[in-house]
Amino acid sequence: LLKKGFAQRCYDGQYFFDTDHSVAGASVSNMQAGSGPSWFLLDTSKLVKPLIFQKRRDYKFTSFTKDTDEHVFMKNEYLFGVDARVNAGYGLWQFAFGSKGTLDEANYAAARAAMRGIKTDSGRPLLVNPTVLIVPPELEDTARKLLIAQQNSAGASNIYAGSAELIVTGWLA
């Protein structure tokens, strides 16, 4: 869902990550353009999430390992499988920010500020608090320096240390 969020629409008819979501007649952006690898900042602390996972039927593991199983008898091969019924979809775009810009202190700060500045249609602050940074493996070192290191590259205190949980996933590669 995250990878496709720049090209798939959500409940308001706009792309999930877009520059012109309408809030009280004004355009609001939850994305940053660029040509680099995508990274994502989410607020997962609210009851309603930016992404929704629905499990309609639990996972069931099945194995064919008995000598009396037809496939084992005929081909001398064991089979293993998993069956489930699940789906995923977009929740609230207000709790997600997608970027293809460089992952650095300035762009991370801009993403946090953009998320924290989102208001309701009536003008009240939504109180968005980014809690998770999701990156592909190629951005892991940069993300660790941004979120975990106590000093930044200039040797000063890293004000973003501990500001979000880091998730590195190959699904974004």
MARZAKE-999178 format. One record per residue: x negated, y, z of N, C-alpha, C in turn; chain; residue number from 1; residue in three letters. Coordinates in steps of 0.001 Angstrom, whole numbers, plus 500000, padded with zeros to 6 digits. Example, Ala and Ser with C-alpha at 12.3 -4.5 7.8 and 13.67 -1.06 7.14 Angstrom:
BEGIN
+--------+---------+--------+---------+----------+--------+--------+---------+--------+-------+-----+------+
! n_east ! n_north !   n_up ! ca_east ! ca_north !  ca_up ! c_east ! c_north !   c_up ! kette !  nr ! rest !
+--------+---------+--------+---------+----------+--------+--------+---------+--------+-------+-----+------+
! 486810 !  494310 ! 507800 !  487700 !   495500 ! 507800 ! 486800 !  496700 ! 507800 !     A !   1 !  ala !
! 487150 !  497750 ! 507080 !  486330 !   498940 ! 507140 ! 487100 !  500030 ! 507870 !     A !   2 !  ser !
+--------+---------+--------+---------+----------+--------+--------+---------+--------+-------+-----+------+
***
This chain:
BEGIN
+--------+---------+--------+---------+----------+--------+--------+---------+--------+-------+-----+------+
! n_east ! n_north !   n_up ! ca_east ! ca_north !  ca_up ! c_east ! c_north !   c_up ! kette !  nr ! rest !
+--------+---------+--------+---------+----------+--------+--------+---------+--------+-------+-----+------+
! 499182 !  498796 ! 500000 !  500000 !   500000 ! 500000 ! 499140 !  501265 ! 500000 !     A !   1 !  leu !
! 498093 !  501258 ! 500809 !  497260 !   502463 ! 500880 ! 496625 !  502774 ! 499531 !     A !   2 !  leu !
! 496038 !  501770 ! 498898 !  495392 !   501984 ! 497604 ! 496363 !  502522 ! 496565 !     A !   3 !  lys !
! 497593 !  502026 ! 496594 !  498586 !   502413 ! 495599 ! 499354 !  503675 ! 495974 !     A !   4 !  lys !
! 499088 !  504219 ! 497158 !  499832 !   505367 ! 497650 ! 499684 !  506633 ! 496833 !     A !   5 !  gly !
! 498637 !  506726 ! 496008 !  498448 !   507892 ! 495152 ! 499327 !  507806 ! 493896 !     A !   6 !  phe !
! 499925 !  506629 ! 493639 !  500715 !   506436 ! 492421 ! 502088 !  505810 ! 492664 !     A !   7 !  ala !
! 502420 !  505468 ! 493898 !  503740 !   504905 ! 494201 ! 504530 !  505882 ! 495058 !     A !   8 !  gln !
! 505800 !  505960 ! 494777 !  506680 !   506922 ! 495444 ! 507197 !  506398 ! 496784 !     A !   9 !  arg !
! 507478 !  507338 ! 497658 !  508051 !   506990 ! 498962 ! 509466 !  507556 ! 499042 !     A !  10 !  cys !
! 510032 !  507619 ! 500228 !  511445 !   507958 ! 500400 ! 511861 !  509329 ! 499861 !     A !  11 !  tyr !
! 510938 !  510281 ! 499769 !  511319 !   511615 ! 499288 ! 511155 !  511780 ! 497778 !     A !  12 !  asp !
! 510812 !  510693 ! 497088 !  510655 !   510735 ! 495636 ! 509279 !  511164 ! 495168 !     A !  13 !  gly !
! 508442 !  511628 ! 496068 !  507071 !   512009 ! 495744 ! 506160 !  510797 ! 495942 !     A !  14 !  gln !
! 504958 !  510876 ! 495366 !  503976 !   509843 ! 495668 ! 503715 !  509873 ! 497166 !     A !  15 !  tyr !
! 503399 !  508705 ! 497742 !  503171 !   508656 ! 499183 ! 502081 !  509651 ! 499578 !     A !  16 !  phe !
! 500956 !  509653 ! 498852 !  499916 !   510667 ! 499044 ! 500088 !  511677 ! 497914 !     A !  17 !  phe !
! 500470 !  512904 ! 498263 !  500799 !   513898 ! 497251 ! 500493 !  515296 ! 497781 !     A !  18 !  asp !
! 500433 !  516239 ! 496864 !  500141 !   517628 ! 497242 ! 501393 !  518463 ! 497424 !     A !  19 !  thr !
! 502556 !  517925 ! 497061 !  503749 !   518768 ! 497129 ! 504983 !  518068 ! 497694 !     A !  20 !  asp !
! 504817 !  517480 ! 498879 !  505991 !   517027 ! 499629 ! 506725 !  518288 ! 500083 !     A !  21 !  his !
! 508042 !  518266 ! 500032 !  508813 !   519439 ! 500409 ! 509251 !  519358 ! 501870 !     A !  22 !  ser !
! 508876 !  520381 ! 502630 !  509298 !   520507 ! 504026 ! 509818 !  521927 ! 504207 !     A !  23 !  val !
! 511082 !  522064 ! 504475 !  511728 !   523368 ! 504666 ! 511448 !  524304 ! 503500 !     A !  24 !  ala !
! 511487 !  523748 ! 502285 !  511300 !   524553 ! 501087 ! 509861 !  524866 ! 500734 !     A !  25 !  gly !
! 508919 !  524427 ! 501545 !  507500 !   524671 ! 501265 ! 506824 !  523365 ! 500853 !     A !  26 !  ala !
! 505777 !  523467 ! 500056 !  505003 !   522294 ! 499653 ! 503982 !  521954 ! 500724 !     A !  27 !  ser !
! 503924 !  520675 ! 501074 !  502987 !   520192 ! 502080 ! 502179 !  519063 ! 501459 !     A !  28 !  val !
! 500889 !  519079 ! 501682 !  500000 !   518057 ! 501131 ! 499544 !  517083 ! 502212 !     A !  29 !  ser !
! 499479 !  515814 ! 501841 !  498883 !   514805 ! 502723 ! 497802 !  514047 ! 501963 !     A !  30 !  asn !
! 497114 !  514765 ! 501087 !  496038 !   514134 ! 500322 ! 494965 !  515135 ! 499947 !     A !  31 !  met !
! 493831 !  514572 ! 499577 !  492716 !   515368 ! 499078 ! 492226 !  514683 ! 497815 !     A !  32 !  gln !
! 492160 !  515418 ! 496721 !  491702 !   514863 ! 495457 ! 490186 !  514703 ! 495475 !     A !  33 !  ala !
! 489701 !  513923 ! 494557 !  488270 !   513691 ! 494413 ! 488045 !  512490 ! 493530 !     A !  34 !  gly !
! 486798 !  512119 ! 493385 !  486474 !   510968 ! 492535 ! 485745 !  509874 ! 493300 !     A !  35 !  ser !
! 485645 !  510026 ! 494595 !  484940 !   509037 ! 495409 ! 485845 !  507903 ! 495841 !     A !  36 !  gly !
! 485307 !  506998 ! 496629 !  486130 !   505918 ! 497166 ! 487172 !  506478 ! 498136 !     A !  37 !  pro !
! 488352 !  505889 ! 498136 !  489452 !   506358 ! 498979 ! 489219 !  506030 ! 500441 !     A !  38 !  ser !
! 489600 !  506947 ! 501307 !  489638 !   506716 ! 502751 ! 490933 !  507305 ! 503285 !     A !  39 !  trp !
! 491380 !  506790 ! 504425 !  492709 !   507118 ! 504911 ! 492691 !  507389 ! 506406 !     A !  40 !  phe !
! 493447 !  508393 ! 506799 !  493596 !   508744 ! 508201 ! 495073 !  508575 ! 508550 !     A !  41 !  leu !
! 495367 !  507830 ! 509621 !  496748 !   507527 ! 510000 ! 497013 !  507888 ! 511452 !     A !  42 !  leu !
! 498255 !  508244 ! 511730 !  498725 !   508354 ! 513107 ! 499624 !  507147 ! 513344 !     A !  43 !  asp !
! 499132 !  506197 ! 514117 !  499898 !   504980 ! 514408 ! 500440 !  504992 ! 515830 !     A !  44 !  thr !
! 500424 !  506154 ! 516464 !  500846 !   506240 ! 517860 ! 502355 !  506435 ! 518030 !     A !  45 !  ser !
! 503040 !  506735 ! 516959 !  504473 !   507014 ! 517036 ! 505291 !  505732 ! 516869 !     A !  46 !  lys !
! 506558 !  505817 ! 517244 !  507462 !   504686 ! 517093 ! 507641 !  504323 ! 515621 !     A !  47 !  leu !
! 507841 !  505326 ! 514775 !  507925 !   505101 ! 513332 ! 506508 !  505213 ! 512775 !     A !  48 !  val !
! 506129 !  504267 ! 511947 !  504757 !   504189 ! 511443 ! 504662 !  504711 ! 510005 !     A !  49 !  lys !
! 503448 !  505022 ! 509555 !  503279 !   505443 ! 508166 ! 503486 !  504284 ! 507185 !     A !  50 !  pro !
! 503173 !  503079 ! 507620 !  503371 !   501877 ! 506818 ! 504195 !  500898 ! 507641 !     A !  51 !  leu !
! 505061 !  500154 ! 506960 !  505946 !   499226 ! 507651 ! 505684 !  497819 ! 507148 !     A !  52 !  ile !
! 505514 !  496882 ! 508070 !  505344 !   495465 ! 507741 ! 506528 !  494716 ! 508326 !     A !  53 !  phe !
! 507202 !  493966 ! 507474 !  508383 !   493222 ! 507905 ! 508130 !  491733 ! 507706 !     A !  54 !  gln !
! 508284 !  490983 ! 508787 !  508132 !   489528 ! 508725 ! 509525 !  488920 ! 508810 !     A !  55 !  lys !
! 510016 !  488398 ! 507675 !  511363 !   487830 ! 507650 ! 511360 !  486358 ! 508040 !     A !  56 !  arg !
! 510292 !  485664 ! 507715 !  510147 !   484268 ! 508123 ! 508703 !  484065 ! 508547 !     A !  57 !  arg !
! 508506 !  483489 ! 509719 !  507173 !   483345 ! 510293 ! 506287 !  482449 ! 509419 !     A !  58 !  asp !
! 504991 !  482576 ! 509599 !  504018 !   481772 ! 508867 ! 504105 !  480314 ! 509303 !     A !  59 !  tyr !
! 504082 !  479439 ! 508318 !  504135 !   478003 ! 508594 ! 502988 !  477343 ! 507829 !     A !  60 !  lys !
! 502136 !  476660 ! 508566 !  500990 !   475968 ! 507984 ! 501406 !  474539 ! 507655 !     A !  61 !  phe !
! 501100 !  474099 ! 506434 !  501423 !   472744 ! 506003 ! 500156 !  472089 ! 505480 !     A !  62 !  thr !
! 499992 !  470818 ! 505816 !  498829 !   470091 ! 505305 ! 499260 !  468707 ! 504823 !     A !  63 !  ser !
! 498618 !  468258 ! 503777 !  498785 !   466898 ! 503269 ! 497444 !  466201 ! 503453 !     A !  64 !  phe !
! 497324 !  465461 ! 504546 !  496042 !   464836 ! 504902 ! 496174 !  463348 ! 505212 !     A !  65 !  thr !
! 497380 !  462816 ! 505151 !  497583 !   461394 ! 505458 ! 497321 !  460557 ! 504211 !     A !  66 !  lys !
! 496793 !  459382 ! 504410 !  496542 !   458484 ! 503290 ! 497822 !  458145 ! 502538 !     A !  67 !  asp !
! 498962 !  458271 ! 503184 !  500245 !   457948 ! 502555 ! 500846 !  459127 ! 501798 !     A !  68 !  thr !
! 500275 !  460313 ! 501911 !  500743 !   461452 ! 501117 ! 500376 !  461210 ! 499658 !     A !  69 !  asp !
! 501325 !  461445 ! 498753 !  501136 !   461088 ! 497344 ! 499870 !  461701 ! 496740 !     A !  70 !  glu !
! 499659 !  462996 ! 496968 !  498500 !   463662 ! 496374 ! 497190 !  463096 ! 496929 !     A !  71 !  his !
! 497161 !  462814 ! 498209 !  495954 !   462236 ! 498819 ! 495696 !  460855 ! 498219 !     A !  72 !  val !
! 496740 !  460053 ! 498103 !  496595 !   458701 ! 497566 ! 496162 !  458722 ! 496099 !     A !  73 !  phe !
! 496821 !  459574 ! 495280 !  496559 !   459567 ! 493839 ! 495258 !  460273 ! 493446 !     A !  74 !  met !
! 494899 !  461351 ! 494144 !  493747 !   462151 ! 493717 ! 492626 !  462196 ! 494739 !     A !  75 !  lys !
! 492856 !  461599 ! 495899 !  491852 !   461602 ! 496964 ! 491463 !  463047 ! 497343 !     A !  76 !  asn !
! 492472 !  463934 ! 497379 !  492271 !   465324 ! 497744 ! 493255 !  465702 ! 498841 !     A !  77 !  glu !
! 492789 !  466522 ! 499760 !  493654 !   467058 ! 500807 ! 494167 !  468425 ! 500362 !     A !  78 !  tyr !
! 495410 !  468713 ! 500694 !  496007 !   470007 ! 500363 ! 496416 !  470732 ! 501637 !     A !  79 !  leu !
! 496187 !  472044 ! 501651 !  496571 !   472886 ! 502777 ! 497278 !  474117 ! 502215 !     A !  80 !  phe !
! 498271 !  474583 ! 502906 !  498975 !   475767 ! 502440 ! 499678 !  476498 ! 503561 !     A !  81 !  gly !
! 500057 !  477737 ! 503266 !  500777 !   478575 ! 504215 ! 501989 !  479151 ! 503494 !     A !  82 !  val !
! 503103 !  479141 ! 504167 !  504325 !   479697 ! 503608 ! 504899 !  480704 ! 504603 !     A !  83 !  asp !
! 505376 !  481830 ! 504077 !  506010 !   482858 ! 504905 ! 506838 !  483744 ! 503995 !     A !  84 !  ala !
! 507649 !  484563 ! 504593 !  508386 !   485573 ! 503831 ! 508147 !  486904 ! 504529 !     A !  85 !  arg !
! 507367 !  487771 ! 503854 !  507001 !   489073 ! 504425 ! 507113 !  490153 ! 503349 !     A !  86 !  val !
! 507115 !  491392 ! 503793 !  507116 !   492514 ! 502872 ! 506497 !  493714 ! 503586 !     A !  87 !  asn !
! 506020 !  494655 ! 502802 !  505453 !   495885 ! 503356 ! 505953 !  497058 ! 502536 !     A !  88 !  ala !
! 506078 !  498206 ! 503178 !  506553 !   499393 ! 502483 ! 506082 !  500658 ! 503171 !     A !  89 !  gly !
! 506402 !  501763 ! 502546 !  506006 !   503056 ! 503082 ! 506981 !  503523 ! 504145 !     A !  90 !  tyr !
! 506449 !  504048 ! 505224 !  507236 !   504668 ! 506274 ! 507206 !  506170 ! 506067 !     A !  91 !  gly !
! 506695 !  506900 ! 507062 !  506655 !   508357 ! 506977 ! 505310 !  508848 ! 506442 !     A !  92 !  leu !
! 505355 !  509559 ! 505322 !  504133 !   510103 ! 504733 ! 503471 !  511113 ! 505669 !     A !  93 !  trp !
! 504268 !  511722 ! 506556 !  503742 !   512733 ! 507466 ! 502677 !  512170 ! 508406 !     A !  94 !  gln !
! 502656 !  510869 ! 508596 !  501713 !   510236 ! 509513 ! 500533 !  509599 ! 508788 !     A !  95 !  phe !
! 500308 !  509996 ! 507529 !  499202 !   509425 ! 506752 ! 498558 !  510510 ! 505890 !     A !  96 !  ala !
! 497253 !  510390 ! 505726 !  496506 !   511296 ! 504864 ! 495562 !  510443 ! 504035 !     A !  97 !  phe !
! 495596 !  510612 ! 502707 !  494709 !   509870 ! 501812 ! 493745 !  510801 ! 501132 !     A !  98 !  gly !
! 492506 !  510370 ! 501020 !  491486 !   511210 ! 500400 ! 490612 !  510406 ! 499458 !     A !  99 !  ser !
! 490268 !  511039 ! 498346 !  489258 !   510506 ! 497436 ! 488048 !  511438 ! 497435 !     A ! 100 !  lys !
! 488066 !  512388 ! 498354 !  486944 !   513299 ! 498515 ! 485838 !  512641 ! 499320 !     A ! 101 !  gly !
! 484729 !  513291 ! 499418 !  483600 !   512792 ! 500186 ! 483994 !  512657 ! 501653 !     A ! 102 !  thr !
! 483650 !  511542 ! 502257 !  483886 !   511377 ! 503691 ! 482735 !  512058 ! 504424 !     A ! 103 !  leu !
! 483000 !  513249 ! 504911 !  482012 !   513992 ! 505689 ! 482754 !  514754 ! 506783 !     A ! 104 !  asp !
! 482007 !  515430 ! 507626 !  482606 !   516127 ! 508764 ! 483630 !  517172 ! 508321 !     A ! 105 !  glu !
! 483308 !  517932 ! 507276 !  484218 !   518989 ! 506818 ! 485532 !  518415 ! 506285 !     A ! 106 !  ala !
! 485465 !  517382 ! 505468 !  486687 !   516803 ! 504904 ! 487490 !  516048 ! 505964 !     A ! 107 !  asn !
! 486808 !  515413 ! 506899 !  487502 !   514736 ! 507997 ! 488239 !  515775 ! 508854 !     A ! 108 !  tyr !
! 487574 !  516871 ! 509142 !  488201 !   517949 ! 509927 ! 489396 !  518535 ! 509179 !     A ! 109 !  ala !
! 489268 !  518708 ! 507874 !  490360 !   519253 ! 507070 ! 491560 !  518301 ! 507064 !     A ! 110 !  ala !
! 491288 !  517009 ! 506974 !  492369 !   516014 ! 506988 ! 493086 !  516041 ! 508335 !     A ! 111 !  ala !
! 492331 !  516085 ! 509423 !  492945 !   516143 ! 510756 ! 493786 !  517415 ! 510910 !     A ! 112 !  arg !
! 493254 !  518524 ! 510448 !  493979 !   519796 ! 510560 ! 495255 !  519774 ! 509724 !     A ! 113 !  ala !
! 495176 !  519220 ! 508522 !  496363 !   519138 ! 507669 ! 497443 !  518290 ! 508328 !     A ! 114 !  ala !
! 497047 !  517169 ! 508906 !  498029 !   516302 ! 509564 ! 498635 !  516989 ! 510785 !     A ! 115 !  met !
! 497804 !  517631 ! 511561 !  498293 !   518281 ! 512782 ! 499159 !  519501 ! 512489 !     A ! 116 !  arg !
! 499036 !  520048 ! 511294 !  499814 !   521220 ! 510926 ! 501200 !  520910 ! 510362 !     A ! 117 !  gly !
! 501510 !  519638 ! 510151 !  502805 !   519273 ! 509564 ! 503929 !  519536 ! 510562 !     A ! 118 !  ile !
! 505002 !  520137 ! 510051 !  506162 !   520485 ! 510891 ! 507405 !  519780 ! 510374 !     A ! 119 !  lys !
! 508433 !  519811 ! 511187 !  509724 !   519269 ! 510777 ! 510412 !  520285 ! 509868 !     A ! 120 !  thr !
! 511537 !  519884 ! 509269 !  512295 !   520808 ! 508423 ! 512783 !  522026 ! 509201 !     A ! 121 !  asp !
! 512942 !  521879 ! 510511 !  513391 !   523013 ! 511316 ! 512231 !  523890 ! 511806 !     A ! 122 !  ser !
! 510994 !  523512 ! 511445 !  509839 !   524332 ! 511792 ! 509115 !  523946 ! 513070 !     A ! 123 !  gly !
! 509606 !  522924 ! 513767 !  508919 !   522481 ! 514989 ! 507708 !  521623 ! 514624 !     A ! 124 !  arg !
! 506626 !  521688 ! 515395 !  505470 !   520823 ! 515136 ! 505858 !  519351 ! 515288 !     A ! 125 !  pro !
! 505357 !  518515 ! 514384 !  505615 !   517081 ! 514473 ! 504706 !  516403 ! 515498 !     A ! 126 !  leu !
! 503695 !  517116 ! 515957 !  502735 !   516604 ! 516948 ! 502001 !  515361 ! 516446 !     A ! 127 !  leu !
! 501560 !  515434 ! 515203 !  500807 !   514339 ! 514603 ! 499418 !  514302 ! 515228 !     A ! 128 !  val !
! 498970 !  513119 ! 515606 !  497646 !   512929 ! 516189 ! 496967 !  511754 ! 515491 !     A ! 129 !  asn !
! 496076 !  512013 ! 514544 !  495425 !   510924 ! 513815 ! 494705 !  509964 ! 514765 !     A ! 130 !  pro !
! 494975 !  508671 ! 514593 !  494411 !   507670 ! 515503 ! 493537 !  506634 ! 514814 !     A ! 131 !  thr !
! 493658 !  506482 ! 513497 !  492952 !   505413 ! 512785 ! 492351 !  505960 ! 511496 !     A ! 132 !  val !
! 491083 !  505647 ! 511260 !  490426 !   505948 ! 509987 ! 490157 !  504618 ! 509294 !     A ! 133 !  leu !
! 490657 !  504473 ! 508070 !  490493 !   503231 ! 507317 ! 489611 !  503517 ! 506115 !     A ! 134 !  ile !
! 488533 !  502738 ! 505982 !  487560 !   502962 ! 504910 ! 487188 !  501645 ! 504247 !     A ! 135 !  val !
! 486698 !  501713 ! 502989 !  486142 !   500523 ! 502344 ! 484732 !  500279 ! 502887 !     A ! 136 !  pro !
! 484175 !  499086 ! 502675 !  482836 !   498779 ! 503196 ! 481759 !  499777 ! 502792 !     A ! 137 !  pro !
! 481866 !  500368 ! 501612 !  480830 !   501297 ! 501157 ! 480786 !  502590 ! 501974 !     A ! 138 !  glu !
! 481842 !  502882 ! 502725 !  481864 !   504081 ! 503566 ! 481678 !  503761 ! 505052 !     A ! 139 !  leu !
! 481396 !  502508 ! 505371 !  481303 !   502115 ! 506778 ! 480219 !  502882 ! 507529 !     A ! 140 !  glu !
! 479024 !  502968 ! 506987 !  477940 !   503667 ! 507684 ! 478288 !  505133 ! 507931 !     A ! 141 !  asp !
! 478840 !  505782 ! 506920 !  479247 !   507186 ! 507056 ! 480316 !  507332 ! 508127 !     A ! 142 !  thr !
! 481301 !  506436 ! 508105 !  482393 !   506497 ! 509080 ! 481881 !  506256 ! 510499 !     A ! 143 !  ala !
! 480944 !  505327 ! 510649 !  480381 !   505061 ! 511982 ! 479641 !  506284 ! 512510 !     A ! 144 !  arg !
! 478896 !  506952 ! 511641 !  478193 !   508173 ! 512061 ! 479189 !  509247 ! 512473 !     A ! 145 !  lys !
! 480311 !  509295 ! 511785 !  481328 !   510309 ! 512051 ! 482118 !  510019 ! 513328 !     A ! 146 !  leu !
! 482443 !  508759 ! 513575 !  483339 !   508411 ! 514681 ! 482665 !  507832 ! 515920 !     A ! 147 !  leu !
! 481449 !  507328 ! 515769 !  480833 !   506616 ! 516889 ! 479559 !  507290 ! 517398 !     A ! 148 !  ile !
! 478740 !  507807 ! 516495 !  477472 !   508422 ! 516905 ! 477724 !  509609 ! 517836 !     A ! 149 !  ala !
! 476889 !  509768 ! 518848 !  477046 !   510852 ! 519822 ! 476513 !  512181 ! 519301 !     A ! 150 !  gln !
! 475567 !  512126 ! 518352 !  475051 !   513346 ! 517721 ! 475329 !  513295 ! 516232 !     A ! 151 !  gln !
! 475554 !  514477 ! 515634 !  475742 !   514524 ! 514188 ! 474377 !  514545 ! 513498 !     A ! 152 !  asn !
! 474371 !  514668 ! 512180 !  473110 !   514613 ! 511430 ! 472170 !  515764 ! 511759 !     A ! 153 !  ser !
! 472693 !  516860 ! 512302 !  471859 !   517999 ! 512681 ! 471332 !  517873 ! 514112 !     A ! 154 !  ala !
! 471731 !  516809 ! 514816 !  471278 !   516607 ! 516183 ! 472172 !  517233 ! 517235 !     A ! 155 !  gly !
! 473219 !  517924 ! 516802 !  474167 !   518531 ! 517749 ! 475176 !  517483 ! 518207 !     A ! 156 !  ala !
! 475914 !  517810 ! 519255 !  476953 !   516899 ! 519734 ! 477963 !  516647 ! 518625 !     A ! 157 !  ser !
! 478336 !  515392 ! 518469 !  479330 !   515007 ! 517471 ! 480722 !  515168 ! 518087 !     A ! 158 !  asn !
! 481426 !  516220 ! 517706 !  482725 !   516498 ! 518314 ! 483797 !  515503 ! 517870 !     A ! 159 !  ile !
! 483521 !  514706 ! 516839 !  484508 !   513735 ! 516356 ! 484255 !  512315 ! 516871 !     A ! 160 !  tyr !
! 483225 !  512140 ! 517689 !  482969 !   510814 ! 518258 ! 484180 !  510384 ! 519079 !     A ! 161 !  ala !
! 484702 !  509209 ! 518785 !  485841 !   508670 ! 519510 ! 487181 !  509271 ! 519129 !     A ! 162 !  gly !
! 487230 !  510079 ! 518072 !  488484 !   510741 ! 517710 ! 489464 !  509829 ! 516990 !     A ! 163 !  ser !
! 489011 !  508675 ! 516499 !  489898 !   507719 ! 515825 ! 489255 !  506345 ! 515873 !     A ! 164 !  ala !
! 490082 !  505342 ! 515779 !  489605 !   503958 ! 515668 ! 489182 !  503735 ! 514226 !     A ! 165 !  glu !
! 488102 !  503009 ! 514023 !  487611 !   502723 ! 512673 ! 488057 !  501340 ! 512229 !     A ! 166 !  leu !
! 488631 !  501268 ! 511039 !  488949 !   499986 ! 510400 ! 488253 !  499968 ! 509055 !     A ! 167 !  ile !
! 487411 !  498954 ! 508845 !  486724 !   498769 ! 507580 ! 487343 !  497559 ! 506906 !     A ! 168 !  val !
! 487790 !  497731 ! 505674 !  488434 !   496614 ! 504977 ! 488001 !  496508 ! 503531 !     A ! 169 !  thr !
! 487711 !  495304 ! 503116 !  487351 !   495028 ! 501736 ! 488525 !  495160 ! 500777 !     A ! 170 !  gly !
! 489752 !  495230 ! 501302 !  490928 !   495375 ! 500449 ! 490952 !  496733 ! 499751 !     A ! 171 !  trp !
! 490164 !  497683 ! 500218 !  490109 !   498991 ! 499572 ! 489033 !  499064 ! 498508 !     A ! 172 !  leu !
! 488153 !  498074 ! 498457 !  487035 !   498094 ! 497494 ! 487524 !  497923 ! 496072 !     A ! 173 !  ala !
+--------+---------+--------+---------+----------+--------+--------+---------+--------+-------+-----+------+
***
